[in-house]
């Protein structure tokens, strides 16, 4: 997952104010603190991750994203980031709206369910895909909304969300070579830089 | 890492020190204390840069004996679980200062000490206090101890209020504030409980309008009742259920003729009330509960907590406990949200606990890990490892 961090890092201005939704143990914020001297905050609900953030010097707030972000003022952050978590939100489109309200810009990364490997898995095995990136059974997965690169493009169009940059990440052959030709088929992780 | 052996970890014997602060202390109410005495304890050593001090701010009924054991006694200080070598407030790294604040009754100037003007105990005439008065008095102790800057000011409940007030009144003297189970101001319900406690004290015939010491009396029943009310509010329904349920200590409810009947919880509360009234002063209880009621962090900042915290210069750790209904997690969220809006560095944790408000005094692994993680960073920054 370090490749999406490098794209994210390029889109973050030095010394800016960044909110990371679902920050885990604070890897991204820590790297942005070191590289760009940002003022960063992470939201997290996992107790062990929170403890680790504190010990690493990452500002972390215990807060459940599904309960909304109404405690943050509009435009109070330069960038609001969410990596690999949108598919786990109860209402992804509303989370996106809130992110674009409290941040001037947003960065989203998500696993592309339209990748040919997941398509082939479902097609040929007739079972819900369990891959390295989506390593859960259908019944215990936190990922409750599967969507594709094309789905996300359509959502942005529908909700008038401005796409500043998009990056497709694929690690393997032939995905890496073909992802720019057929992004919906070969992207593994999509990284979007958005504004309203 | 903490040692596996508690004995090896213990801070050991500690002694209370006292100092007569001879600089006049102008209180918020306008009264000046020309001299005031402070009882305090210290754990650890002040470093040569004089910047590794941690101030412990006690709550309503707390005292300066936060850690270690007094000679001839077996009970350690009230926060011994968290203070000592290898503990979250590590006395190998920090110079930890714990002071009994003025108006209290454990050796510092307060209602039970002599008013030099009258030669009598202050009693009910002790001047009204605000949290800022405690902060200013603590600052004079800080100067006496030759500490340049607090690495952290730490406190729970009323102690958290002092930590926040420190960060606003002396932003350049505080690097970190650890605000535990606290609030920017009390709710109506909270003030109501305090008033019931005060009324209980004043209703005791031995209260004598607060001049009971001169008459060799003490409103023990009233103070015990005040504490019993307070004690219930510091616990959670769940914990009391677990601890006592409907267990009987005396009697039998099946045999309808078996009188008297006493529930375990009755016996426990009466014991707690009596124990407390033997050790605490009624005027101090009234004085300090009023101080809690009057506290309003942002009153002088246009009632805007964001504007208030804009004056601060330190980093914050805010901690709440899920079952605390006297200083509920929502109050700590308000503190955190105001700090976020003011652009201050803050971390917030809500610790899962069934122990109510008292949880801030009790062992809890997650709470311990959060304090340890945060204060380890503070110590590392002092050493310049993470500039």
Interface residues (C-beta under 8 A of the other chain):
Chain A: X17 X39 X41 X47 X50 X51 X52 X53 X54 X55 X56 X57 X58 X59 X60 X61 X62 X63 X71 X72 X73 X76
Chain B: X317 X333 X336 X337 X340 X341 X343 X345 X346 X347 X348 X349 X350 X352 X366 X369 X370 X372 X373 X374 X376 X377 X386
